């Protein structure tokens, strides 16, 4: 006989991670130490000290992502406009790792996105454009850029789009520290023709490794429409809701 008890739902995170504010403060202070491997450039020191103060005052929780420029919290959209250094606080995530979701180079069980990537000209990028393919990851809030990609993006000396060092958690619950950078991406079709505007995207820089996928970020998801249909493994993407319906 079926139970008449109300249905309950098990949480996606049975044991959610608790952000350690004091550990992050200790980490931030180490970024000011020239002998530390993660020492940050002098122009970031004001922002790092501001982040420490915001944590101490209980105004940051380490979960919500914020951007600090000239010692003050600013909107994300302002980062691509200001020509000064900006620091990012708040944990990042990339959940759709290969071992968790069966992503692979063949078969219908993965979806790829083709895009152009450049350093933001207003922040010092020289306009060099590089094409990349990323796995569509709705559980990721940062794009993956590999360390071997950096030389392909032109001259990055003096680029003020570097956002510091952030903690990033993956599908296995592992948290590591990665450099974070703001870039622009533009979606292209299978003929490499652009079909979107340039979109702000946060990215982490990680070492290239065997089986490590390049995952998409959050910026394109707030700028574009995405969808899939039954029996059609191809990911549909559009700048408008009506355009998405046609593709599906």
C-alpha positions in Angstrom: 0.0 0.0 0.0 1.4 3.4 -1.0 2.4 5.7 1.8 0.0 8.7 2.5 2.8 10.7 4.0 3.7 14.0 2.2 6.6 13.6 -0.2 9.9 15.1 1.1 12.8 16.1 -1.1 16.5 15.2 -0.3 18.7 18.3 -0.7 21.2 18.7 -3.6 23.9 19.3 -0.9 23.2 17.0 2.1 26.3 18.4 3.8 26.8 22.0 2.5 30.2 23.6 2.9 30.4 26.3 5.5 32.6 29.2 4.3 35.5 29.8 6.7 35.7 33.6 7.0 38.7 33.6 9.3 40.6 31.4 6.9 39.8 33.7 4.0 41.0 36.7 6.0 44.3 34.9 6.8 44.6 34.1 3.1 43.9 37.7 2.0 46.6 38.9 4.4 49.1 36.4 2.9 48.4 38.0 -0.5 50.0 41.2 0.8 53.2 39.4 1.8 55.8 39.6 -1.0 57.3 36.3 0.1 54.0 34.4 -0.5 53.6 32.4 -3.7 50.2 34.1 -4.2 51.5 37.6 -3.6 49.3 40.1 -5.5 50.3 43.2 -7.4 50.6 46.5 -5.5 47.6 48.1 -7.2 45.4 45.4 -5.6 46.5 46.0 -2.0 43.9 48.7 -1.4 41.2 46.3 -2.5 42.5 43.4 -0.5 42.6 45.5 2.6 39.1 46.7 1.9 38.0 43.0 1.6 39.5 42.1 4.9 37.7 45.0 6.6 34.4 44.1 5.0 34.8 40.5 6.3 35.7 41.8 9.8 32.6 44.1 9.8 30.4 41.2 8.7 29.5 42.8 5.4 30.9 39.9 3.3 30.0 36.2 3.7 32.3 34.7 1.1 29.4 33.1 -0.7 28.0 36.0 -2.7 30.3 37.3 -5.3 31.2 41.0 -5.1 33.7 43.3 -6.8 35.9 45.8 -5.1 37.6 48.7 -6.8 39.4 51.6 -5.2 38.5 50.1 -1.9 34.7 50.1 -2.5 32.1 47.5 -3.7 31.0 48.2 -7.3 28.6 46.5 -9.7 29.9 43.8 -11.9 29.1 45.8 -15.0 31.4 48.6 -13.9 34.4 46.3 -14.0 34.6 46.4 -17.7 34.3 50.2 -17.8 36.7 51.3 -15.1 40.4 51.4 -16.1 41.6 50.5 -12.6 42.3 47.3 -10.8 39.3 45.4 -9.3 39.3 42.5 -6.8 36.7 39.8 -6.7 35.4 38.1 -3.5 33.0 35.1 -3.2 33.5 31.4 -3.9 33.2 30.1 -7.5 31.9 26.8 -8.6 32.3 24.4 -11.5 30.1 21.4 -10.9 29.8 19.6 -14.3 33.2 17.9 -14.2 33.9 15.0 -16.6 33.9 12.3 -13.8 30.5 13.5 -12.5 28.5 13.9 -15.7 30.2 11.7 -18.3 31.4 14.5 -20.5 33.6 13.2 -23.3 34.8 14.0 -26.8 32.2 11.8 -28.5 28.5 11.0 -28.3 25.3 12.9 -27.6 25.8 13.3 -23.8 27.7 16.5 -24.0 27.0 19.9 -25.4 29.7 22.3 -26.7 29.7 26.1 -27.2 31.9 27.9 -29.7 33.0 31.3 -28.9 35.6 34.0 -29.5 37.5 35.3 -26.5 39.5 38.5 -25.9 40.9 40.6 -23.1 38.7 43.6 -22.6 40.2 46.5 -24.7 39.1 49.1 -22.1 41.1 47.3 -19.5 44.3 47.0 -21.6 43.6 44.2 -24.0 45.2 44.7 -27.4 42.3 43.3 -29.4 43.7 39.9 -30.1 40.9 37.3 -30.5 41.1 33.6 -29.9 38.5 30.9 -30.6 37.7 28.4 -27.9 35.2 25.6 -27.4 33.7 25.1 -24.0 31.4 22.4 -22.5 28.0 23.9 -21.5 27.9 23.8 -17.7 24.9 25.2 -16.0 26.6 24.5 -12.7 29.5 26.8 -13.4 29.7 30.5 -12.6 33.2 30.9 -14.1 34.6 30.1 -17.6 37.7 27.9 -17.7 40.8 29.3 -19.3 43.9 27.1 -19.3 47.4 28.3 -18.5 48.5 27.4 -22.1 45.8 29.8 -23.5 47.3 32.9 -22.0 50.0 33.6 -24.6 47.2 33.3 -27.3 45.4 36.4 -26.0 48.0 39.0 -26.9 49.9 41.3 -24.6 48.5 41.0 -21.1 51.1 43.2 -19.4 49.4 46.0 -17.5 45.9 44.4 -18.0 43.7 45.5 -15.2 41.1 42.8 -15.7 42.8 40.5 -13.3 40.4 39.9 -10.3 42.8 38.3 -7.8 42.8 34.7 -6.4 39.5 33.0 -5.6 38.4 29.6 -4.2 36.7 27.3 -6.6 34.7 24.2 -5.6 34.1 21.3 -8.0 31.6 18.4 -8.2 33.7 16.3 -5.8 33.6 18.9 -3.1 37.3 19.8 -3.6 38.2 23.5 -3.2 41.3 25.0 -4.8 42.7 28.5 -5.3 42.8 29.9 -8.9 43.7 33.2 -10.4 40.5 35.0 -11.7 40.2 37.3 -14.7 37.5 39.2 -16.5 37.3 38.8 -20.3 34.8 39.2 -23.1 33.3 36.4 -25.2 31.3 36.4 -28.4 29.3 33.4 -29.6 29.9 32.0 -33.1 28.1 29.5 -35.2 29.5 26.4 -36.9 30.9 28.6 -39.6 32.7 30.7 -37.0 30.5 33.7 -37.8 29.6 35.8 -34.7 25.9 35.9 -33.7 26.1 37.7 -30.3 27.5 40.9 -28.9 30.6 40.8 -26.8 29.7 39.5 -23.3 31.4 40.1 -20.0 32.6 36.7 -18.5 34.5 35.9 -15.3 37.1 33.1 -15.8 39.6 31.1 -13.7 43.0 30.2 -15.0 43.8 26.6 -14.3 46.6 24.2 -15.4 45.7 22.1 -18.5 45.4 18.4 -17.6 44.4 15.0 -19.0 40.6 14.8 -19.1 40.1 18.3 -17.6 37.3 20.0 -19.6 36.9 23.7 -20.5 33.6 24.7 -18.9 31.4 27.6 -19.7 30.6 30.5 -17.3 27.7 32.5 -16.0 28.0 35.6 -18.2 26.6 34.0 -21.3 23.6 32.6 -19.3 22.5 36.0 -18.1 22.9 37.5 -21.7 21.5 34.7 -23.9 18.7 32.1 -24.0 19.6 28.4 -23.9 17.5 25.3 -24.3 17.3 21.6 -25.3 14.5 19.6 -26.7 13.5 15.9 -26.4 15.3 13.7 -28.9 17.6 16.6 -29.9 20.9 16.6 -28.2 22.1 19.8 -29.8 22.1 22.8 -27.5 20.0 25.7 -28.8 21.2 29.2 -28.0 19.7 32.6 -29.1 19.8 36.3 -28.3 15.9 36.3 -28.1 13.2 34.0 -26.7 11.5 33.8 -30.1 14.7 32.7 -31.7 15.2 30.0 -29.2 11.7 28.6 -29.9 12.5 28.4 -33.6 15.7 26.5 -32.9 14.0 24.0 -30.7 
